[in-house]
Amino acid sequence: MADNRVARGIVLVPCLLLGGAFLATAAWGQGAAAENRTLAIGIGAGLLLAGWLSQLGGGPDGGSETSVTKPDEPKSSP
């Protein structure tokens, strides 16, 4: 399957948003959220790491995108 920048972006955005939300909960959480601070930090860091890892690499061709060409048009008979 070809490497796709759009697909990587679809993975990156939710990972960053959710990771940031978990880290914010860990930083400013009160009450029951404060009891689970370690869990929130772990999940937040894991999501940020997953988003970052989704941006790495390319394919065996070095990450260049493949171009899709349209097949030749069939010749119409007169």
Rosetta blueprint (number, residue, H / E / L):
1 M L
2 A L
3 D L
4 N L
5 R H
6 V H
7 A H
8 R H
9 G H
10 I H
11 V H
12 L H
13 V H
14 P H
15 C H
16 L H
17 L H
18 L H
19 G H
20 G H
21 A H
22 F H
23 L H
24 A H
25 T H
26 A H
27 A H
28 W H
29 G L
30 Q L
31 G L
32 A H
33 A H
34 A H
35 E H
36 N L
37 R H
38 T H
39 L H
40 A H
41 I H
42 G H
43 I H
44 G H
45 A H
46 G H
47 L H
48 L H
49 L H
50 A H
51 G H
52 W H
53 L H
54 S H
55 Q H
56 L L
57 G L
58 G L
59 G L
60 P L
61 D L
62 G L
63 G L
64 S L
65 E L
66 T L
67 S L
68 V L
69 T L
70 K L
71 P L
72 D L
73 E L
74 P L
75 K L
76 S L
77 S L
78 P L
